[in-house]
């Protein structure tokens, strides 16, 4: 099966800065036989962010492909870059900001 992505523009996503772009390959019941919410590549232009928010009812994983940013996890800020993963468990608070000069893709 081949699935075409859906591109979603999200200004000030979850209280973040700027507009991010979500390339959603799969969403809802079609992903992981209903055990996931979304499989997507997310692009944050320089200076943009996803605001801090809590995960309720699901986990989330960011795998950074290119670019650099600051990952906030339960109030602790850490640099994140290519080949690194941010993992959020149910109940965790997190956010991410592109602090580099190029797009942050994850």
HUTA-V491261 format. One record per pair of residues at least 24 apart in sequence whose C-alpha atoms are under 7 Angstrom apart, sorted by the first residue. I is the first residue (numbers start at 1). J is the second residue. D is the distance in whole Angstrom. If there is no record, write none. Layout:
BEGIN
I & J & D
I & J & D
END
This chain:
BEGIN
13 & 50 & 5
13 & 51 & 6
14 & 50 & 6
14 & 51 & 5
14 & 53 & 7
15 & 50 & 7
15 & 51 & 5
16 & 48 & 7
16 & 49 & 5
16 & 50 & 5
16 & 51 & 4
17 & 48 & 5
17 & 49 & 5
18 & 48 & 5
18 & 49 & 7
19 & 48 & 7
20 & 44 & 5
20 & 45 & 7
20 & 48 & 7
41 & 105 & 7
41 & 106 & 6
42 & 105 & 6
42 & 106 & 5
43 & 103 & 6
43 & 104 & 6
43 & 105 & 5
43 & 106 & 7
44 & 98 & 6
44 & 103 & 6
44 & 104 & 5
44 & 105 & 7
45 & 98 & 7
45 & 102 & 7
45 & 103 & 5
45 & 104 & 6
46 & 98 & 5
46 & 99 & 6
46 & 100 & 6
46 & 101 & 6
46 & 102 & 6
46 & 103 & 6
47 & 97 & 7
47 & 98 & 5
47 & 99 & 6
48 & 97 & 6
48 & 98 & 6
49 & 96 & 6
49 & 97 & 4
49 & 98 & 6
50 & 95 & 5
50 & 96 & 5
50 & 97 & 6
51 & 95 & 5
51 & 96 & 7
52 & 93 & 6
52 & 94 & 5
52 & 95 & 4
53 & 93 & 5
53 & 94 & 6
53 & 95 & 7
54 & 91 & 6
54 & 92 & 6
54 & 93 & 4
54 & 94 & 7
55 & 90 & 5
55 & 91 & 5
55 & 92 & 6
55 & 93 & 6
56 & 90 & 6
56 & 91 & 6
57 & 90 & 6
58 & 90 & 5
59 & 88 & 6
59 & 89 & 5
59 & 90 & 5
60 & 87 & 6
60 & 88 & 5
60 & 89 & 7
61 & 85 & 7
61 & 86 & 6
61 & 87 & 5
61 & 88 & 6
62 & 86 & 5
62 & 87 & 6
62 & 106 & 6
63 & 106 & 5
64 & 105 & 6
64 & 106 & 4
65 & 105 & 6
65 & 106 & 5
66 & 104 & 6
66 & 105 & 5
67 & 100 & 6
67 & 102 & 6
67 & 103 & 6
67 & 104 & 4
67 & 105 & 6
68 & 98 & 6
68 & 99 & 6
68 & 100 & 5
68 & 104 & 6
69 & 96 & 7
69 & 97 & 5
69 & 98 & 4
69 & 99 & 5
69 & 100 & 6
70 & 96 & 6
70 & 97 & 5
70 & 98 & 7
70 & 99 & 7
71 & 95 & 6
71 & 96 & 4
71 & 97 & 7
72 & 96 & 6
END
